[in-house]
Amino acid sequence: MNMNSPNRLKDSLSPYLRQHAYNPVDWYPYGEEALEKALREDKPLLLSIGYAACHWCHVMAHECFEDRGIAQRMNEWFVCVKIDREERPDLDMVYMAAVQLMSGQGGWPLHCFALPDGSPFYGGTYFPPLAWTSLLNQIHTLWISDRNRILQAAEEVRQLMAASTPRLYALSSAVTVDTPIRPSPVSMDQIRSSYQDIRKSFDQKEGGLAGAPKFPLPGLWVTLLEYASYTGDPSAQEQVTLTLHRMAQGGIHDHLGGGFARYATDAQWRIPHFEKMLYDNAQLLELYAKAYLRDPDPLYKRTAERIGKFCQRELQNPAGGFFSSLDADSEGEEGAYYTWRHEEIEALLGSDTPDYARHFSITPEGNWEEGKNVLWIDPRFAVEDNFIETCSRKLFEARYRRPRPSLDDKILTSWNALMIKGLCWAYVAFRESQYLTLARKTAEFLETNLQGPRGGLYAVWARGIASIEGFASDYSFLADALLDLYEITGAIRYLSWAEQLCSYLIENFSVPGKASFRFSTHSLIPGLGPRTEETDSVLPSSNAVAADVLLRLGRVLHKNEYIDRCAALLREVNDATPFHLLYHYRLLSVGMKLHRAPVLVFLAGEGAVEAARQIKGLYIPHLVCAFSNREDAKKQETAPLSIVVCHKTTCSTPYSDLRKVLKDLTYLTNRT
């Protein structure tokens, strides 16, 4: 066969078979020609069964069937047959039953080795390249040197299929195949050890980490939500719950206008340092939305809704995008905009003052300094009802007439990317379209105003001018947010843009000889190269987010080089400085996702976009939604709903019932 020519599948009616028409494998469609060739040349059949929407079918095709060395073995030693299971369900049924009897599992891609007459003697599902090559070698050796063993195995399978009674299968001891899912460079023992280390720092009374000042650190608590999901450790979930409640009750939370200050100066979250940052509130919106998906506590929803309203009211640029921050000071005084004297409240609320004051710990002498009060909730007296809401509205309206804190009106690419991500998760959690609309509008603003030449980004937009060459955080944060947008909209342009940003990052920010990325493309100090950012703080590091992007893109686009780069990056950082949850929370999140068998859900047809939102609402951290071909999901909605779930190395038959998918995904991910 000419390796550069199409094979016999070129003119097939099946789109799946035509996908393989330019493989160097000399594929035959199933039929007399293939069977006669196998008999004539005394070769076993190699049957490969799949379908067009099967993720792992594409992966194995790319890894194995496009490899000329592997194809040469297949062509020389076997008669290779491609089967579309949707076109030939009869063949699929027979060979699936055989593989399930032989291996105890089934799925697609399905691979079965058979005698020239079609009698199966060995099979499996997905095989990575080394395992596939090893299997080909072993089957060929047995065929040449121990044919009777193969004939005996084929007869045993025939008898098992006739009896439909599973028994020990003889050939399984003769052929050994390693089919690993890429191991994480971070062991679960290390992840658990890191959790135990940080657990010693928990403030088990007030939430967060012990001591003062107290920072929200939303990325840390998102990772601990994931840790609780993966391990079932109740202590992690309990600390997240305690922290989110105490933060929402504390003075760090603006109970009138929504949103959070940058940190609390005390250990009880009561007295804030009053500046309010976009990056904190964007990440806290994501955190409270995700927490609500795990535990639909009304407090989480109220808090998230107030964050969203604050950001829209105080930080949103009318033309799109979000400004950076509000100052702590107004009228030359810290907290003047946010604090209250008792008599001011009394003048507004009259006889309602005592009950309202008790709820928010307000005293005549002040609960802070110089007779001023910060609103914070004493859990003993906490109530959320119409009375509190009505009184708070009066205070908010009065406060709105005060001189405002100054606004930093620059728009930063990376922080706006965090806001897009937070809005996406708020949409998933609360099913309110305003969040998605705002996320898309923000992405459009960045696309219009902060894209630079040759696919690059600018870091800053201010007064109508984009400036400063983008940093690694701009590329990684925005690609991460765009992937969230893609998963809940099916809009291919978000996926394409994320892939473009990832490629730009690799081409322009890679550290020579390493897997990590420089923070900038240029050196600021002569003789000292650009720095790399590898530790998390109030923001995740650019390398950690880049690793997450590489993993997600690799799984959606079937690009193992991205997944390998992700694993290498984790290994590189971990070898240099062993991971600690406080400083590497996002990298440990990626490490946990690498540990878990990937769950990829491919959707198409009518209702696919809404189905994706509901599936993401299950909050399975290692689950990725994708759409079955490279066009907008909205354009596919003339066809019936079809959902394929790929887990580990096999893919399900297409679902048409979303409720069944949600049920099965919940069961599946609770078991593995």
VEXDO-117224 format. One record per residue (C-alpha): x negated, y, z negated. Coordinates in pm, whole numbers, plus 50000, padded with zeros to 5 digits. Last residue first. Example, Ala and Ser with C-alpha at 12.3 -4.5 7.8 and 13.67 -1.06 7.14 Angstrom:
2
<<48633 49894 49286>>
<<48770 49550 49220>>
//
This chain:
672
<<51429 50610 45945>>
<<51752 50509 45772>>
<<51912 50846 45696>>
<<51816 50959 46045>>
<<52011 50681 46211>>
<<52324 50713 46000>>
<<52352 51088 46053>>
<<52273 51047 46421>>
<<52539 50775 46453>>
<<52811 50988 46296>>
<<52726 51299 46499>>
<<52709 51094 46821>>
<<53042 50923 46744>>
<<53207 51260 46687>>
<<53066 51386 47016>>
<<53238 51112 47216>>
<<53098 51079 47569>>
<<52785 50892 47469>>
<<52526 50782 47726>>
<<52353 50449 47655>>
<<52084 50500 47400>>
<<51717 50573 47458>>
<<51412 50386 47332>>
<<51066 50475 47204>>
<<51136 50615 46858>>
<<51481 50760 46902>>
<<51633 50886 47226>>
<<51997 50990 47203>>
<<52182 51042 47532>>
<<52486 51270 47547>>
<<52724 51297 47843>>
<<53019 51537 47857>>
<<53217 51510 48178>>
<<53095 51706 48483>>
<<53205 52060 48573>>
<<52996 52193 48285>>
<<52663 52158 48464>>
<<52620 52529 48543>>
<<52660 52618 48175>>
<<52375 52380 48093>>
<<52140 52602 48290>>
<<51920 52411 48531>>
<<51615 52194 48482>>
<<51788 51869 48405>>
<<51927 51676 48113>>
<<51951 51945 47854>>
<<51742 51932 47543>>
<<51807 51905 47172>>
<<51520 51831 46933>>
<<51551 51640 46606>>
<<51257 51638 46364>>
<<51421 51877 46116>>
<<51760 51701 46109>>
<<51990 51988 46020>>
<<52325 51827 46111>>
<<52409 52170 46252>>
<<52167 52106 46537>>
<<52416 51842 46653>>
<<52703 52089 46623>>
<<52517 52351 46825>>
<<52421 52093 47087>>
<<52784 51983 47123>>
<<52883 52346 47182>>
<<52630 52365 47465>>
<<52724 52029 47614>>
<<53097 52104 47622>>
<<53144 51988 47982>>
<<52841 51815 48123>>
<<52491 51742 48004>>
<<52305 51670 47682>>
<<51977 51506 47592>>
<<51911 51440 47223>>
<<51555 51372 47118>>
<<51484 51213 46779>>
<<51113 51172 46716>>
<<50998 50898 46478>>
<<50894 51082 46165>>
<<50528 51130 46088>>
<<50479 51400 46350>>
<<50765 51595 46195>>
<<50601 51563 45853>>
<<50275 51700 45992>>
<<50458 51992 46151>>
<<50604 52085 45811>>
<<50258 52039 45661>>
<<50129 52292 45914>>
<<50409 52530 45815>>
<<50338 52504 45444>>
<<49963 52545 45478>>
<<49869 52792 45204>>
<<50124 52706 44937>>
<<50154 52344 45044>>
<<49781 52278 45025>>
<<49609 52114 45319>>
<<49249 52003 45294>>
<<49022 52278 45426>>
<<48793 52197 45720>>
<<48925 51847 45785>>
<<49284 51966 45747>>
<<49232 52248 45995>>
<<49085 52020 46261>>
<<49333 51740 46201>>
<<49628 51975 46236>>
<<49486 52118 46558>>
<<49415 51771 46694>>
<<49774 51664 46627>>
<<49911 51968 46811>>
<<49668 51921 47100>>
<<49782 51558 47130>>
<<50146 51668 47134>>
<<50071 51923 47406>>
<<49875 51669 47612>>
<<50170 51434 47571>>
<<50382 51650 47795>>
<<50730 51492 47818>>
<<50884 51840 47859>>
<<51110 51825 47553>>
<<50866 51632 47334>>
<<50559 51829 47431>>
<<50747 52156 47396>>
<<50845 52069 47040>>
<<50498 51951 46938>>
<<50315 52238 47106>>
<<50555 52490 46950>>
<<50498 52345 46603>>
<<50121 52359 46650>>
<<50149 52720 46770>>
<<50349 52801 46456>>
<<50067 52664 46242>>
<<49799 52838 46448>>
<<49974 53175 46419>>
<<49986 53140 46044>>
<<50322 53141 45869>>
<<50420 53479 45727>>
<<50433 53571 45358>>
<<50112 53366 45337>>
<<50008 53081 45561>>
<<49650 52981 45628>>
<<49495 52909 45968>>
<<49430 53243 46137>>
<<49127 53231 46365>>
<<48891 53523 46394>>
<<48742 53667 46709>>
<<48365 53631 46734>>
<<48114 53802 46508>>
<<47802 53933 46678>>
<<47946 54280 46720>>
<<48261 54326 46506>>
<<48603 54365 46668>>
<<48587 54058 46888>>
<<48840 54008 47165>>
<<49121 53774 47262>>
<<49296 53792 46929>>
<<49404 53544 46662>>
<<49183 53272 46803>>
<<49350 52938 46864>>
<<49279 52591 46727>>
<<49205 52271 46919>>
<<48831 52323 46931>>
<<48548 52310 47184>>
<<48593 52673 47286>>
<<48855 52843 47065>>
<<49169 52870 47275>>
<<49326 53217 47297>>
<<49347 53289 47670>>
<<49439 52970 47856>>
<<49611 52793 47569>>
<<49810 53101 47465>>
<<49907 53172 47825>>
<<50028 52815 47865>>
<<50235 52842 47547>>
<<50383 53170 47667>>
<<50479 53013 48001>>
<<50637 52712 47828>>
<<50842 52943 47606>>
<<50949 53141 47914>>
<<51059 52826 48092>>
<<51255 52704 47790>>
<<51427 53041 47753>>
<<51499 53056 48126>>
<<51663 52713 48110>>
<<51966 52839 47921>>
<<52099 52533 47734>>
<<52237 52773 47473>>
<<52163 52615 47134>>
<<51838 52436 47214>>
<<51717 52711 47445>>
<<51754 52979 47181>>
<<51558 52769 46932>>
<<51288 52715 47195>>
<<51280 53090 47252>>
<<51216 53146 46882>>
<<50912 52917 46881>>
<<50776 53074 47201>>
<<50815 53415 47037>>
<<50631 53315 46721>>
<<50347 53146 46914>>
<<50287 53426 47163>>
<<50315 53719 46923>>
<<50120 53533 46656>>
<<49831 53478 46898>>
<<49802 53852 46938>>
<<49947 54075 47208>>
<<49746 54353 47368>>
<<49828 54685 47209>>
<<50098 54907 47360>>
<<50456 54928 47480>>
<<50591 55283 47509>>
<<50951 55398 47459>>
<<50891 55571 47132>>
<<50731 55260 46986>>
<<50680 54909 47121>>
<<50409 54691 46972>>
<<50240 54355 47038>>
<<50229 54357 47415>>
<<50269 54026 47587>>
<<50101 53840 47871>>
<<50251 53683 48182>>
<<49998 53832 48421>>
<<50068 54191 48313>>
<<50255 54270 47994>>
<<50596 54172 47864>>
<<50708 54396 47580>>
<<50990 54606 47725>>
<<51214 54392 47943>>
<<51143 54049 47796>>
<<51137 54186 47443>>
<<51471 54360 47496>>
<<51620 54047 47652>>
<<51511 53839 47354>>
<<51678 54088 47121>>
<<52001 54079 47322>>
<<51996 53700 47313>>
<<51960 53693 46935>>
<<52232 53955 46896>>
<<52480 53757 47103>>
<<52390 53440 46913>>
<<52457 53606 46580>>
<<52779 53767 46698>>
<<52908 53426 46806>>
<<52991 53315 46453>>
<<52958 52941 46395>>
<<52820 52985 46041>>
<<52529 52741 46036>>
<<52430 52724 46403>>
<<52478 53098 46453>>
<<52280 53175 46138>>
<<52009 52942 46271>>
<<51986 53135 46596>>
<<51987 53469 46412>>
<<51691 53361 46199>>
<<51496 53255 46507>>
<<51567 53580 46688>>
<<51459 53768 46377>>
<<51130 53579 46363>>
<<51073 53674 46729>>
<<51142 54035 46633>>
<<50862 54008 46380>>
<<50622 53876 46640>>
<<50703 54137 46903>>
<<50683 54437 46674>>
<<50922 54731 46718>>
<<50809 55062 46575>>
<<51072 55260 46390>>
<<50927 55266 46041>>
<<51231 55414 45869>>
<<51210 55662 45584>>
<<51427 55599 45280>>
<<51761 55776 45311>>
<<51881 56092 45138>>
<<52207 55994 44964>>
<<52538 55976 45150>>
<<52506 55600 45198>>
<<52481 55563 44823>>
<<52834 55694 44778>>
<<52968 55452 45038>>
<<52778 55165 44879>>
<<52904 55251 44533>>
<<53266 55250 44649>>
<<53211 54924 44840>>
<<53063 54768 44528>>
<<53382 54842 44336>>
<<53600 54672 44596>>
<<53370 54370 44625>>
<<53349 54322 44250>>
<<53727 54333 44215>>
<<53782 54113 44520>>
<<53591 53829 44364>>
<<53244 53695 44310>>
<<53176 53636 43943>>
<<52852 53612 43752>>
<<52870 53673 43378>>
<<52633 53402 43253>>
<<52431 53423 43573>>
<<52333 53783 43487>>
<<52350 53957 43821>>
<<52110 54231 43921>>
<<52180 54592 44010>>
<<51884 54813 43921>>
<<51962 55074 43658>>
<<51791 55402 43579>>
<<51756 55560 43233>>
<<51390 55650 43279>>
<<51292 55292 43357>>
<<51468 54963 43433>>
<<51781 54834 43262>>
<<51919 55182 43191>>
<<52019 55343 42862>>
<<52390 55329 42946>>
<<52352 54965 43059>>
<<52404 54783 43390>>
<<52359 54405 43386>>
<<52540 54365 43722>>
<<52846 54169 43605>>
<<52859 54352 43272>>
<<52849 54687 43448>>
<<53139 54590 43675>>
<<53350 54485 43380>>
<<53265 54801 43184>>
<<53296 55041 43483>>
<<53648 54955 43599>>
<<53789 55232 43380>>
<<53618 55499 43590>>
<<53454 55349 43898>>
<<53282 55642 44069>>
<<53211 55871 43773>>
<<53123 55569 43560>>
<<52871 55457 43818>>
<<52697 55793 43814>>
<<52715 55797 43432>>
<<52528 55469 43410>>
<<52239 55598 43618>>
<<52187 55415 43941>>
<<51903 55277 44152>>
<<51884 55202 44527>>
<<51806 55532 44700>>
<<51574 55650 44423>>
<<51376 55327 44436>>
<<51039 55496 44423>>
<<51063 55875 44414>>
<<50957 56138 44665>>
<<51317 56205 44768>>
<<51316 55852 44904>>
<<51068 55578 44835>>
<<51049 55205 44903>>
<<51025 55266 45277>>
<<51242 55082 45527>>
<<51082 54841 45771>>
<<50994 54720 46120>>
<<51256 54824 46372>>
<<51468 54562 46547>>
<<51522 54490 46914>>
<<51777 54633 47150>>
<<51878 54974 47289>>
<<52057 55068 46966>>
<<51745 54973 46767>>
<<51855 54759 46476>>
<<51695 54819 46137>>
<<51958 54971 45907>>
<<52299 54851 46023>>
<<52205 54538 46213>>
<<51943 54429 45961>>
<<52172 54499 45667>>
<<52464 54313 45826>>
<<52251 54006 45892>>
<<52112 54002 45539>>
<<52464 54038 45402>>
<<52584 53742 45607>>
<<52293 53533 45481>>
<<52374 53613 45119>>
<<52744 53542 45161>>
<<52669 53210 45335>>
<<52420 53098 45075>>
<<52654 53190 44790>>
<<52934 52992 44954>>
<<52728 52672 44902>>
<<52746 52448 45209>>
<<52453 52224 45102>>
<<52219 52098 45374>>
<<52357 52331 45642>>
<<52379 52612 45385>>
<<52009 52573 45307>>
<<51936 52613 45677>>
<<52133 52939 45691>>
<<51975 53066 45368>>
<<51626 52997 45502>>
<<51682 53141 45851>>
<<51822 53466 45710>>
<<51533 53468 45464>>
<<51288 53450 45754>>
<<51442 53751 45928>>
<<51473 53936 45599>>
<<51108 53895 45512>>
<<50984 53986 45862>>
<<51208 54293 45884>>
<<51067 54442 45567>>
<<51251 54619 45285>>
<<51053 54845 45053>>
<<51185 54851 44697>>
<<50923 54681 44489>>
<<51197 54496 44315>>
<<51302 54467 43952>>
<<51511 54163 43868>>
<<51345 53859 44031>>
<<51300 53707 43682>>
<<50917 53696 43679>>
<<50876 54071 43725>>
<<50754 54297 44007>>
<<50993 54147 44257>>
<<50889 54126 44621>>
<<50949 54266 44969>>
<<51303 54384 44907>>
<<51590 54173 45028>>
<<51889 54227 45253>>
<<52242 54337 45176>>
<<52378 54688 45133>>
<<52539 54675 44790>>
<<52382 54375 44621>>
<<52034 54452 44754>>
<<51850 54132 44661>>
<<51523 54187 44473>>
<<51754 54281 44187>>
<<51824 53915 44125>>
<<52133 53706 44191>>
<<52034 53607 44546>>
<<51678 53536 44433>>
<<51802 53326 44141>>
<<52035 53122 44361>>
<<51777 53061 44633>>
<<51514 52961 44379>>
<<51738 52720 44188>>
<<51853 52548 44506>>
<<51497 52520 44640>>
<<51382 52380 44305>>
<<51663 52125 44299>>
<<51595 52015 44657>>
<<51229 51950 44573>>
<<51314 51769 44248>>
<<51563 51543 44426>>
<<51293 51366 44633>>
<<51486 51218 44926>>
<<51159 51195 45115>>
<<51240 51342 45456>>
<<51527 51575 45361>>
<<51358 51690 45042>>
<<51040 51761 45239>>
<<51245 51952 45497>>
<<51398 52171 45228>>
<<51046 52208 45086>>
<<50928 52333 45425>>
<<51210 52588 45433>>
<<51113 52689 45079>>
<<50754 52762 45182>>
<<50862 52961 45488>>
<<51088 53178 45270>>
<<50799 53308 45056>>
<<51033 53522 44837>>
<<50745 53691 44652>>
<<50738 53705 44272>>
<<50500 53937 44092>>
<<50482 53774 43848>>
<<50449 53427 43705>>
<<50566 53082 43803>>
<<50659 53005 44162>>
<<51015 53039 44283>>
<<51298 52960 44049>>
<<51386 53133 43724>>
<<51383 52841 43479>>
<<51177 52578 43658>>
<<50912 52825 43766>>
<<50724 52591 43994>>
<<50344 52591 43977>>
<<50306 52226 43878>>
<<50530 52142 44174>>
<<50259 52287 44395>>
<<50025 51999 44316>>
<<50299 51736 44334>>
<<50393 51861 44679>>
<<50033 51843 44795>>
<<50013 51486 44669>>
<<50331 51399 44857>>
<<50188 51547 45178>>
<<49856 51369 45122>>
<<50033 51038 45067>>
<<50244 51109 45374>>
<<49920 51117 45569>>
<<49820 51419 45775>>
<<49668 51342 46115>>
<<50015 51226 46219>>
<<50014 50904 46414>>
<<50124 50905 46776>>
<<50409 50654 46795>>
<<50233 50324 46809>>
<<50300 50046 47058>>
<<50028 49788 46994>>
<<50092 49471 47193>>
<<49999 49119 47098>>
<<50081 48836 47341>>
<<50041 48471 47244>>
<<50226 48491 46913>>
<<50535 48640 47076>>
<<50524 48359 47334>>
<<50704 48111 47107>>
<<51016 48305 47009>>
<<51146 48230 46663>>
<<51520 48181 46690>>
<<51814 48399 46791>>
<<52136 48211 46874>>
<<52318 48317 47190>>
<<52318 47947 47284>>
<<52271 48005 47656>>
<<52044 48300 47589>>
<<51835 48096 47350>>
<<51813 47810 47600>>
<<51698 48041 47878>>
<<51452 48206 47642>>
<<51306 47867 47554>>
<<51282 47773 47920>>
<<51095 48094 47997>>
<<50860 48031 47703>>
<<50783 47678 47824>>
<<50707 47810 48172>>
<<50479 48072 48019>>
<<50295 47814 47813>>
<<50267 47589 48117>>
<<50095 47867 48309>>
<<49795 47875 48074>>
<<49499 47992 48284>>
<<49635 48206 48566>>
<<49971 48317 48426>>
<<49825 48344 48076>>
<<49549 48573 48199>>
<<49798 48785 48396>>
<<50025 48821 48092>>
<<49730 48922 47875>>
<<49591 49178 48120>>
<<49932 49337 48181>>
<<49992 49357 47806>>
<<49657 49525 47743>>
<<49728 49780 48015>>
<<50070 49851 47868>>
<<49925 49889 47517>>
<<49660 50128 47643>>
<<49911 50330 47847>>
<<50192 50360 47589>>
<<50460 50089 47602>>
<<50835 50157 47587>>
<<51080 49867 47581>>
<<50987 49502 47547>>
<<50971 49179 47741>>
<<50847 48823 47786>>
<<50966 48501 47958>>
<<51252 48612 48181>>
<<51383 48383 48460>>
<<51398 48589 48781>>
<<51316 48311 49029>>
<<50959 48435 49062>>
<<50923 48392 48683>>
<<50997 48696 48472>>
<<50834 48981 48283>>
<<51084 49229 48135>>
<<51059 49596 48070>>
<<51342 49814 47940>>
<<51303 50190 47931>>
<<51539 50192 47762>>
<<51676 50008 47465>>
<<51636 49678 47286>>
<<51522 49522 46963>>
<<51463 49182 46807>>
<<51170 49111 47036>>
<<51255 48796 47230>>
<<51630 48784 47175>>
<<51666 49157 47234>>
<<51450 49129 47545>>
<<51669 48854 47688>>
<<51994 49034 47613>>
<<51857 49345 47781>>
<<51755 49135 48082>>
<<52103 48999 48136>>
<<52296 49320 48065>>
<<52066 49534 48276>>
<<52103 49298 48571>>
<<52480 49325 48553>>
<<52472 49697 48490>>
<<52316 49745 48835>>
<<52369 50109 48941>>
<<52376 50246 48588>>
<<52084 50024 48492>>
<<51879 50158 48782>>
<<51630 49880 48853>>
<<51267 49906 48966>>
<<51088 49583 49065>>
<<50713 49520 49060>>
<<50579 49198 49213>>
<<50287 49130 48985>>
<<49908 49085 48971>>
<<49770 49313 49239>>
<<50040 49581 49235>>
<<50053 49606 48856>>
<<49676 49612 48824>>
<<49646 49885 49089>>
<<49924 50085 48926>>
<<49732 50092 48597>>
<<49426 50233 48770>>
<<49633 50475 48978>>
<<49815 50625 48679>>
<<50154 50757 48790>>
<<50328 50443 48663>>
<<50163 50452 48323>>
<<50173 50788 48146>>
<<50413 50974 48373>>
<<50649 50680 48426>>
<<50626 50595 48057>>
<<50731 50946 47959>>
<<51006 50961 48219>>
<<51158 50635 48095>>
<<51116 50766 47743>>
<<51347 51057 47821>>
<<51622 50858 47994>>
<<51843 51091 48203>>
<<51775 50916 48536>>
<<51819 50557 48421>>
<<51604 50265 48317>>
<<51496 49912 48403>>
<<51144 49793 48491>>
<<51118 49430 48605>>
<<50770 49280 48651>>
<<50809 48960 48849>>
<<50545 48691 48820>>
<<50323 48613 49118>>
<<50295 48299 49334>>
<<50250 48492 49659>>
<<50545 48329 49837>>
<<50762 48305 49527>>
<<50698 48667 49425>>
<<50748 48787 49784>>
<<51074 48594 49809>>
<<51206 48750 49489>>
<<51114 49100 49601>>
<<51271 49066 49945>>
<<51578 48893 49804>>
<<51680 49190 49591>>
<<51590 49435 49318>>
<<51437 49749 49464>>
<<51065 49709 49519>>
<<50800 49927 49364>>
<<50444 49934 49495>>
<<50316 50143 49204>>
<<50135 50455 49326>>
<<50448 50643 49218>>
<<50594 50850 49500>>
<<50937 50689 49514>>
<<50976 50675 49136>>
<<51229 50956 49105>>
<<51401 50798 49405>>
<<51489 50501 49187>>
<<51662 50724 48936>>
<<51844 50921 49205>>
<<51992 50589 49330>>
<<52083 50583 49700>>
<<51736 50449 49778>>
<<51549 50594 50075>>
<<51218 50656 49900>>
<<51235 50344 49682>>
<<51021 50137 49916>>
<<50708 50336 49838>>
<<50614 50687 49941>>
<<50262 50731 50072>>
<<49954 50862 49892>>
<<49858 50525 49740>>
<<49879 50354 50080>>
<<50000 50000 50000>>
//
